[in-house]
Amino acid sequence: MTEIYYVYWIKLPESTDPFKEGYVGITKNLNKRFSVHRRSAKKGSNYIVHKAIRKYGWKNLQAFAIAVSSLDSCKEQEILLRPKENIGWNICAGGIR
């Protein structure tokens, strides 16, 4: 049985383009990952996504899955959305782990 993973997008409500805006990541557990992002932001992490969470407030952002699949498929999707570093709030190219 293949394990299920999620490609997720954290964005401003007015953002419409996951190829350019917000933060894209991969996780096995959405709620846990979102909690880690919020906690890291609260602790003062300097990652762009955490600075955005502090600037706009978690409740003013939208965070949700945009793909559900195997890890390999999710990595392929993330690479399509983040083919190089410094897109949106991501600092690394997608699929790097």
SETOR-472781 format. One record per residue: residue in three letters; x, y, z of N, C-alpha, C, O in turn. Coordinates in steps of 0.1 Angstrom, whole numbers, always signed. Layout:
N
<'ALA'; <X; Y; Z>; <X; Y; Z>; <X; Y; Z>; <X; Y; Z>>
...
END
This chain:
97
<'MET'; <+8; -12; +0>; <+0; +0; +0>; <+9; +13; +0>; <+18; +14; +8>>
<'THR'; <+6; +22; -9>; <+14; +34; -10>; <+9; +44; +1>; <-3; +46; +3>>
<'GLU'; <+19; +50; +7>; <+16; +60; +17>; <+11; +73; +10>; <+15; +76; -1>>
<'ILE'; <+2; +80; +17>; <-4; +92; +11>; <+4; +104; +16>; <+7; +106; +28>>
<'TYR'; <+7; +113; +7>; <+13; +126; +10>; <+5; +137; +3>; <-4; +135; -5>>
<'TYR'; <+8; +149; +8>; <+1; +161; +3>; <+10; +172; -2>; <+21; +174; +4>>
<'VAL'; <+7; +178; -13>; <+13; +190; -17>; <+4; +201; -11>; <-8; +201; -14>>
<'TYR'; <+10; +210; -3>; <+1; +221; +2>; <+6; +234; -2>; <+17; +237; -6>>
<'TRP'; <-4; +244; -1>; <-1; +258; -4>; <-6; +267; +7>; <-17; +266; +11>>
<'ILE'; <+3; +275; +12>; <+0; +286; +21>; <+0; +299; +14>; <+10; +302; +7>>
<'LYS'; <-11; +307; +15>; <-12; +318; +6>; <-20; +329; +12>; <-28; +327; +22>>
<'LEU'; <-20; +341; +7>; <-29; +352; +10>; <-42; +349; +3>; <-42; +342; -8>>
<'PRO'; <-53; +353; +8>; <-66; +351; +2>; <-67; +356; -13>; <-74; +350; -21>>
<'GLU'; <-60; +367; -16>; <-61; +372; -29>; <-51; +366; -39>; <-52; +368; -51>>
<'SER'; <-43; +357; -34>; <-33; +350; -43>; <-41; +340; -51>; <-49; +332; -46>>
<'THR'; <-37; +339; -64>; <-44; +330; -73>; <-35; +321; -81>; <-39; +312; -88>>
<'ASP'; <-22; +323; -80>; <-12; +316; -88>; <-2; +308; -80>; <+8; +314; -75>>
<'PRO'; <-4; +295; -78>; <+5; +287; -70>; <+19; +285; -76>; <+28; +280; -70>>
<'PHE'; <+20; +289; -89>; <+33; +289; -96>; <+42; +301; -92>; <+54; +301; -94>>
<'LYS'; <+36; +311; -86>; <+44; +323; -83>; <+42; +328; -68>; <+51; +335; -63>>
<'GLU'; <+31; +325; -62>; <+28; +331; -49>; <+27; +321; -37>; <+25; +309; -39>>
<'GLY'; <+29; +327; -25>; <+28; +319; -13>; <+39; +308; -12>; <+50; +310; -17>>
<'TYR'; <+36; +298; -4>; <+45; +288; -1>; <+40; +274; -4>; <+28; +271; -1>>
<'VAL'; <+48; +266; -11>; <+44; +252; -15>; <+53; +243; -8>; <+65; +244; -7>>
<'GLY'; <+47; +232; -2>; <+55; +222; +5>; <+48; +208; +4>; <+37; +207; -2>>
<'ILE'; <+55; +198; +9>; <+50; +185; +10>; <+50; +180; +24>; <+59; +183; +32>>
<'THR'; <+39; +173; +27>; <+38; +167; +41>; <+30; +154; +41>; <+22; +152; +31>>
<'LYS'; <+31; +147; +51>; <+23; +135; +53>; <+11; +138; +62>; <+1; +131; +62>>
<'ASN'; <+13; +149; +70>; <+2; +152; +80>; <+0; +167; +79>; <+8; +175; +85>>
<'LEU'; <-10; +172; +73>; <-13; +186; +71>; <-14; +194; +84>; <-7; +204; +86>>
<'ASN'; <-22; +189; +94>; <-24; +196; +106>; <-11; +198; +114>; <-8; +208; +119>>
<'LYS'; <-3; +187; +115>; <+9; +187; +122>; <+19; +197; +115>; <+26; +205; +122>>
<'ARG'; <+20; +197; +102>; <+29; +205; +94>; <+25; +220; +96>; <+34; +229; +98>>
<'PHE'; <+12; +223; +95>; <+8; +237; +97>; <+11; +241; +111>; <+15; +253; +113>>
<'SER'; <+9; +233; +121>; <+13; +236; +135>; <+28; +239; +136>; <+32; +249; +143>>
<'VAL'; <+36; +232; +129>; <+50; +234; +130>; <+54; +248; +123>; <+62; +255; +129>>
<'HIS'; <+47; +251; +112>; <+49; +264; +106>; <+45; +275; +116>; <+53; +285; +117>>
<'ARG'; <+34; +274; +122>; <+29; +284; +131>; <+39; +286; +143>; <+42; +297; +147>>
<'ARG'; <+43; +274; +149>; <+53; +274; +160>; <+66; +281; +156>; <+72; +289; +164>>
<'SER'; <+71; +277; +144>; <+84; +283; +140>; <+83; +298; +138>; <+92; +305; +141>>
<'ALA'; <+71; +302; +132>; <+69; +317; +131>; <+69; +324; +144>; <+75; +334; +146>>
<'LYS'; <+62; +318; +154>; <+61; +323; +167>; <+75; +324; +174>; <+78; +333; +182>>
<'LYS'; <+83; +314; +171>; <+97; +314; +177>; <+107; +323; +171>; <+118; +325; +175>>
<'GLY'; <+102; +330; +160>; <+111; +339; +153>; <+119; +335; +141>; <+129; +341; +138>>
<'SER'; <+116; +323; +136>; <+123; +318; +124>; <+124; +328; +113>; <+114; +336; +111>>
<'ASN'; <+135; +329; +107>; <+137; +339; +96>; <+134; +334; +82>; <+136; +341; +72>>
<'TYR'; <+128; +322; +81>; <+124; +317; +68>; <+113; +327; +63>; <+105; +332; +71>>
<'ILE'; <+112; +329; +50>; <+103; +338; +44>; <+88; +335; +48>; <+80; +343; +51>>
<'VAL'; <+85; +322; +47>; <+71; +318; +50>; <+68; +321; +64>; <+56; +325; +67>>
<'HIS'; <+77; +320; +73>; <+74; +323; +88>; <+74; +338; +90>; <+66; +342; +98>>
<'LYS'; <+81; +345; +83>; <+80; +360; +83>; <+66; +364; +78>; <+60; +373; +84>>
<'ALA'; <+61; +357; +68>; <+48; +360; +62>; <+37; +357; +72>; <+28; +365; +74>>
<'ILE'; <+39; +346; +79>; <+29; +342; +89>; <+28; +353; +100>; <+18; +356; +105>>
<'ARG'; <+40; +358; +105>; <+40; +368; +115>; <+34; +381; +109>; <+27; +388; +116>>
<'LYS'; <+38; +385; +97>; <+33; +397; +91>; <+18; +397; +89>; <+11; +407; +93>>
<'TYR'; <+12; +387; +84>; <-2; +387; +80>; <-11; +380; +91>; <-23; +382; +91>>
<'GLY'; <-5; +372; +99>; <-12; +364; +109>; <-18; +351; +103>; <-23; +352; +92>>
<'TRP'; <-16; +340; +110>; <-21; +327; +104>; <-36; +328; +100>; <-39; +322; +90>>
<'LYS'; <-44; +334; +108>; <-58; +335; +105>; <-62; +342; +93>; <-73; +341; +87>>
<'ASN'; <-52; +350; +88>; <-54; +358; +76>; <-49; +351; +63>; <-49; +357; +52>>
<'LEU'; <-43; +339; +65>; <-38; +332; +54>; <-47; +320; +51>; <-55; +316; +60>>
<'GLN'; <-45; +314; +40>; <-52; +302; +36>; <-42; +291; +34>; <-31; +293; +28>>
<'ALA'; <-44; +279; +40>; <-35; +268; +39>; <-43; +255; +36>; <-52; +252; +43>>
<'PHE'; <-40; +248; +25>; <-47; +237; +21>; <-40; +228; +12>; <-30; +232; +6>>
<'ALA'; <-44; +216; +10>; <-38; +206; +1>; <-42; +210; -13>; <-54; +213; -16>>
<'ILE'; <-33; +209; -22>; <-36; +211; -37>; <-33; +198; -44>; <-37; +197; -56>>
<'ALA'; <-27; +188; -38>; <-26; +175; -44>; <-24; +164; -33>; <-19; +167; -23>>
<'VAL'; <-29; +153; -36>; <-28; +141; -27>; <-24; +129; -35>; <-30; +125; -45>>
<'SER'; <-12; +123; -31>; <-7; +113; -39>; <+5; +106; -32>; <+7; +108; -20>>
<'SER'; <+12; +98; -39>; <+24; +92; -34>; <+35; +102; -32>; <+34; +113; -38>>
<'LEU'; <+45; +99; -24>; <+56; +109; -22>; <+63; +112; -36>; <+65; +124; -38>>
<'ASP'; <+65; +103; -44>; <+72; +106; -57>; <+63; +115; -66>; <+68; +124; -72>>
<'SER'; <+50; +113; -66>; <+41; +121; -74>; <+41; +135; -68>; <+40; +145; -75>>
<'CYS'; <+40; +136; -55>; <+40; +149; -48>; <+53; +157; -51>; <+53; +169; -53>>
<'LYS'; <+64; +150; -51>; <+77; +157; -54>; <+77; +162; -68>; <+82; +173; -71>>
<'GLU'; <+71; +154; -78>; <+70; +159; -91>; <+62; +171; -92>; <+65; +181; -100>>
<'GLN'; <+50; +171; -85>; <+42; +183; -85>; <+48; +195; -79>; <+47; +206; -85>>
<'GLU'; <+56; +193; -68>; <+63; +204; -62>; <+73; +210; -71>; <+75; +222; -72>>
<'ILE'; <+80; +201; -78>; <+91; +206; -88>; <+84; +214; -99>; <+90; +224; -103>>
<'LEU'; <+72; +210; -103>; <+65; +218; -113>; <+62; +232; -108>; <+63; +242; -115>>
<'LEU'; <+58; +233; -95>; <+54; +245; -89>; <+65; +254; -85>; <+64; +266; -85>>
<'ARG'; <+76; +248; -81>; <+88; +255; -76>; <+101; +249; -83>; <+109; +242; -77>>
<'PRO'; <+102; +252; -96>; <+114; +246; -104>; <+127; +252; -100>; <+138; +247; -103>>
<'LYS'; <+127; +264; -94>; <+139; +270; -89>; <+137; +276; -76>; <+126; +277; -71>>
<'GLU'; <+148; +281; -70>; <+147; +287; -57>; <+141; +301; -57>; <+141; +307; -68>>
<'ASN'; <+137; +306; -46>; <+131; +319; -44>; <+119; +322; -53>; <+119; +333; -59>>
<'ILE'; <+110; +313; -52>; <+97; +316; -59>; <+87; +317; -47>; <+86; +309; -38>>
<'GLY'; <+79; +328; -48>; <+69; +331; -37>; <+77; +331; -23>; <+87; +338; -22>>
<'TRP'; <+72; +324; -14>; <+78; +324; +0>; <+87; +312; +1>; <+93; +310; +12>>
<'ASN'; <+90; +304; -9>; <+99; +293; -9>; <+113; +298; -11>; <+115; +307; -20>>
<'ILE'; <+123; +293; -4>; <+137; +296; -7>; <+144; +286; -15>; <+155; +289; -21>>
<'CYS'; <+139; +274; -15>; <+145; +263; -22>; <+137; +258; -34>; <+124; +260; -34>>
<'ALA'; <+143; +252; -44>; <+135; +246; -54>; <+127; +234; -49>; <+131; +228; -38>>
<'GLY'; <+116; +230; -55>; <+108; +220; -50>; <+115; +206; -52>; <+124; +204; -60>>
<'GLY'; <+110; +197; -44>; <+115; +183; -45>; <+128; +180; -38>; <+133; +169; -38>>
<'ILE'; <+134; +190; -32>; <+147; +189; -25>; <+144; +184; -10>; <+138; +191; -3>>
<'ARG'; <+149; +172; -7>; <+148; +166; +6>; <+159; +156; +8>; <+159; +150; +19>>
END
